[in-house]
Amino acid sequence: MGGRFLRTAAAAAFLFGIAGGFGTGEAGAGASGTGIALAQPAQPSPAPPSQTFMQYGLAPAAPGTASGQTAPGGMPSPFQRIGFDQKVGDKVPADLAFRDETGRPVRIGSYFGGKPLVLALVYFQCPMLCPMTLNGLVRSLKGMSFDAGHDYEVVVVSFDPRETPAMAAAAKRYAVHGYGRPETAPGWHFLTGGAEPVRRLTQAVGFRYFYDEQAKQFAHPAGIVLLTPQGAASRYLYGIEFPPRNVRLGLVEAASNRIGSPVDQVLLYCFHYDPVQGRYSAATLNIVRLSAILCVVGLGTMIALLLRREHRGQNPLGTA
């Protein structure tokens, strides 16, 4: 009996050690994303919302703030004019008319219906932020097993009505080449359009920007919007780098779990979307719960195996 107790206690300690690692170290490793493994620096303490928005070129709207003044929270008012106002659940008007990279007239609703969409609002002559956003998006999508055109559609729309299909075609060639899967080119759509459809699209997804006459360029936020197959905003991911795990989980949720695997369902249980940060963060309580369940199941299995082995040792011939 003493030997059985010691073996059981050792098994329990071993399993609790595994559970503890799952709930702490493993969760931290997962937060750096999947698909591309990069060394991550120590994470600073969470910044206040205003600092977070500033970090990504975003700002919460502050109606009534005059130009040149400082808005509440110490943020200059020009920054209040750019950002994302999350409109989760609102649909993009399907009748918006654009031209694709070949110059063919298309309605954005023609991409709705079957798959979730990755929507990126950029302008192709942007000197810095837009190319960084597109490069980050391509790297993220390349790091996923999902294929553009098969599991989701990529729709990149210029919010500069002066840009042309030729510019869109050049941007598409660069993106598809970087993605490294030329057969997926039909799943990438680069659109240009007039001022009115651009205005309606940006308003539909809460994308705030303005043209800076002095700098002769647009001031705008950085990020992507994940749409449901019906064209409704589902998730907003901020910045110029998008961890493949975040994009994958966002697409799985946007598709109402019609794509992905059981592993994605487990990850969605352990990682929840944070609308303020625009990313998926570890749900600590759910991780602890899952760890406890795994521990109990593992402990019960170990005890059953130990008892079975001891019973066989006492009855080597299977006799009573």
C-alpha positions in Angstrom: 0.0 0.0 0.0 2.9 2.4 0.9 4.5 1.8 -2.5 1.2 2.4 -4.3 0.8 5.7 -2.5 4.3 7.0 -3.3 3.9 6.1 -6.9 0.5 7.9 -7.1 1.9 11.0 -5.3 4.9 11.1 -7.7 2.5 10.9 -10.7 0.4 13.7 -9.3 3.4 15.9 -8.8 4.6 15.3 -12.3 1.2 16.1 -13.8 0.8 19.3 -11.8 4.2 20.4 -13.0 3.0 19.9 -16.6 -0.2 21.8 -15.9 1.7 24.6 -14.4 3.9 24.9 -17.4 0.9 24.9 -19.7 -0.8 27.7 -17.8 2.3 29.9 -17.7 5.3 29.3 -19.9 3.4 27.7 -22.8 0.8 30.4 -22.8 3.5 33.0 -23.0 5.2 31.3 -25.9 1.9 31.1 -27.8 1.4 34.8 -27.5 4.3 35.5 -29.9 2.3 33.9 -32.8 2.7 30.8 -34.8 4.1 30.0 -38.3 7.2 32.2 -38.0 9.3 31.8 -34.8 11.1 35.0 -33.8 12.9 36.0 -30.7 10.6 38.3 -28.7 11.9 41.0 -26.3 10.5 41.2 -22.8 7.0 42.7 -22.9 6.5 46.0 -21.2 3.7 46.7 -18.9 0.4 47.3 -20.7 0.2 50.9 -21.8 -2.8 53.2 -21.2 -5.3 53.2 -24.0 -4.2 56.6 -25.4 -0.6 55.3 -25.6 -1.7 52.1 -27.3 -3.6 54.1 -29.9 -0.6 56.4 -30.5 1.7 53.4 -30.9 -0.4 52.2 -33.9 -1.2 55.6 -35.3 -4.7 55.3 -33.9 -6.8 57.5 -31.7 -10.3 57.4 -30.2 -12.6 59.9 -31.7 -13.0 63.2 -29.8 -15.8 65.2 -31.6 -15.6 68.9 -31.1 -11.8 69.2 -30.6 -10.5 72.2 -32.5 -7.4 72.0 -34.7 -4.3 73.0 -32.9 -5.7 72.1 -29.5 -4.9 69.3 -27.2 -7.6 66.7 -26.7 -8.3 65.1 -23.3 -5.5 62.7 -22.4 -2.8 64.9 -23.8 -3.2 63.8 -27.5 -2.8 66.6 -30.1 -6.1 67.0 -32.0 -4.7 66.1 -35.4 -4.2 62.6 -34.1 -7.9 62.5 -33.0 -8.8 62.7 -36.7 -7.2 59.3 -37.5 -8.0 55.9 -36.2 -10.4 53.0 -36.3 -13.9 53.2 -34.8 -14.7 49.6 -34.4 -18.1 48.8 -36.0 -18.3 45.1 -35.4 -21.4 43.6 -37.0 -21.9 46.5 -39.4 -22.0 45.4 -43.0 -20.0 46.9 -45.9 -22.5 48.1 -48.6 -22.3 45.4 -51.3 -23.1 47.9 -54.1 -19.9 49.9 -53.8 -18.4 50.1 -57.3 -14.6 49.9 -57.8 -12.2 48.8 -60.5 -9.9 45.8 -59.9 -6.2 45.6 -60.8 -7.1 44.8 -64.4 -9.4 47.9 -64.7 -12.5 45.8 -64.8 -15.5 47.3 -62.9 -16.5 45.3 -59.8 -18.8 45.6 -56.9 -17.2 44.8 -53.6 -20.2 42.6 -52.8 -19.0 40.2 -55.5 -16.4 39.0 -53.0 -19.0 38.2 -50.4 -20.9 35.0 -49.9 -18.5 32.1 -49.4 -15.4 33.0 -47.4 -14.2 35.4 -44.8 -12.3 38.4 -46.1 -9.1 40.2 -45.1 -9.7 43.9 -45.8 -6.7 46.3 -46.0 -7.2 50.0 -46.6 -4.1 51.6 -48.0 -2.9 53.9 -50.7 -0.3 52.6 -53.2 1.8 55.7 -53.3 2.2 55.9 -49.5 5.8 56.6 -48.7 6.1 54.4 -45.6 3.2 53.1 -43.5 1.1 51.4 -46.2 4.0 49.3 -47.7 4.9 48.3 -44.1 1.3 47.3 -43.5 1.1 45.2 -46.7 4.5 43.6 -46.1 3.4 42.7 -42.6 0.1 41.3 -43.9 1.9 39.2 -46.5 4.3 37.7 -44.0 1.4 36.9 -41.7 -0.6 35.2 -44.3 2.4 33.3 -45.6 2.9 31.9 -42.0 -0.5 30.3 -42.1 -1.6 27.0 -43.6 -4.8 28.6 -44.9 -4.6 29.6 -48.5 -5.8 32.9 -50.0 -8.7 32.2 -52.4 -9.5 28.8 -50.9 -10.0 29.6 -47.2 -10.4 33.4 -47.4 -10.3 36.4 -49.8 -7.8 39.3 -49.6 -9.3 42.7 -50.6 -6.9 45.6 -50.7 -8.6 49.0 -51.4 -6.9 52.3 -52.1 -8.6 55.2 -50.2 -6.9 57.7 -52.6 -9.4 58.2 -55.5 -6.6 59.5 -57.7 -4.9 56.1 -57.9 -5.2 53.8 -60.9 -5.6 50.1 -61.7 -2.0 50.1 -62.9 -0.8 51.0 -59.5 -3.1 48.4 -58.0 -1.7 45.7 -60.4 1.9 46.6 -59.4 1.0 46.2 -55.7 -0.7 42.9 -56.3 2.3 41.5 -58.2 4.6 42.4 -55.4 2.2 40.9 -52.7 1.6 37.7 -54.5 5.3 37.2 -55.2 6.0 37.7 -51.5 3.3 35.3 -50.5 5.1 32.6 -52.5 2.0 30.8 -53.7 1.3 32.1 -57.3 -1.6 29.8 -57.7 -3.5 31.8 -55.2 -3.4 35.0 -57.2 -7.2 34.9 -58.0 -7.8 35.2 -54.2 -6.0 38.6 -54.1 -8.0 41.7 -55.1 -6.5 45.2 -55.4 -9.2 47.9 -56.0 -9.3 51.5 -56.8 -12.4 53.7 -57.0 -13.9 57.2 -56.9 -14.3 59.4 -53.9 -17.9 58.4 -53.1 -17.4 54.6 -52.8 -14.2 55.2 -50.9 -16.0 57.5 -48.5 -18.8 55.0 -47.9 -16.4 52.1 -47.5 -14.2 53.9 -45.0 -17.2 55.0 -43.0 -18.7 51.5 -43.0 -15.6 50.1 -41.2 -14.8 53.1 -39.1 -11.6 54.0 -40.9 -10.7 57.7 -40.1 -8.0 59.5 -42.1 -7.4 62.9 -43.7 -5.2 64.5 -46.3 -2.3 66.6 -45.0 -2.0 69.5 -47.4 1.4 70.6 -45.9 2.9 67.1 -46.1 1.1 66.3 -49.4 0.2 62.8 -48.1 -2.5 61.1 -46.1 -2.5 60.7 -42.4 -4.1 57.4 -41.5 -4.1 54.4 -39.1 -2.5 51.1 -39.7 -4.3 47.8 -39.4 -6.6 45.3 -41.1 -10.3 44.4 -40.8 -11.6 40.9 -41.0 -15.0 40.6 -42.5 -17.5 37.7 -42.4 -18.5 36.0 -45.6 -21.6 38.3 -45.6 -19.3 41.4 -45.5 -19.8 42.4 -41.8 -16.9 43.7 -39.8 -15.8 40.9 -37.4 -12.4 41.7 -36.0 -9.9 44.6 -36.2 -6.2 43.9 -35.9 -4.0 47.0 -35.4 -0.4 47.8 -36.4 1.9 46.8 -39.2 2.7 43.3 -37.9 0.0 40.7 -37.5 0.9 37.5 -35.7 -0.3 34.6 -37.9 -2.1 33.1 -34.9 -4.2 36.3 -34.4 -5.2 36.4 -38.1 -6.0 32.7 -38.2 -8.2 32.9 -35.1 -9.9 36.0 -36.4 -10.7 34.3 -39.7 -12.0 31.2 -37.9 -14.3 33.4 -35.9 -15.3 35.5 -38.9 -16.2 32.3 -40.7 -18.3 31.1 -37.7 -15.9 28.1 -37.3 -16.5 26.8 -40.8 -12.8 26.8 -41.4 -10.0 25.7 -39.1 -9.4 22.6 -37.0 -10.2 21.4 -33.5 -6.9 22.9 -32.4 -8.3 26.3 -33.4 -11.3 25.7 -31.1 -9.0 25.0 -28.2 -7.0 28.1 -29.0 -10.1 30.2 -29.2 -11.0 28.9 -25.7 -7.6 30.0 -24.4 -7.2 33.3 -26.3 -9.9 35.9 -26.5 -10.1 39.0 -28.7 -9.2 42.3 -27.0 -10.9 45.1 -29.0 -8.9 47.8 -27.3 -5.5 46.3 -28.2 -6.8 44.9 -31.5 -5.3 41.4 -30.9 -5.9 38.1 -29.2 -4.7 37.8 -25.6 -4.5 34.8 -23.3 -7.6 34.2 -21.3 -5.9 33.2 -18.1 -8.9 31.8 -16.3 -9.8 29.6 -19.2 -6.2 28.4 -19.4 -6.3 27.5 -15.7 -9.6 25.7 -16.1 -8.3 23.7 -19.1 -5.1 22.9 -17.2 -7.1 21.7 -14.2 -9.2 19.5 -16.5 -6.2 18.0 -18.2 -4.5 17.5 -14.8 -7.5 15.6 -13.4 -7.9 13.5 -16.5 -4.2 12.7 -16.6 -4.1 11.9 -12.9 -7.0 9.6 -13.2 -5.4 7.9 -16.1 -2.1 7.5 -14.3 -3.8 6.1 -11.2 -5.8 3.6 -13.3 -2.6 2.4 -15.1 -0.7 2.1 -11.8 -3.5 0.0 -10.2 -3.8 -2.1 -13.3 0.0 -2.8 -13.3 0.0 -3.6 -9.6 -2.9 -5.9 -10.0 -1.1 -7.8 -12.8 2.0 -8.1 -10.6 0.0 -9.7 -7.9 -1.7 -12.1 -10.3 0.9 -13.0 -13.0 -1.2 -15.9 -14.2 -4.5 -14.1 -14.1 -5.7 -16.3 -11.2 -7.8 -15.1 -8.3 
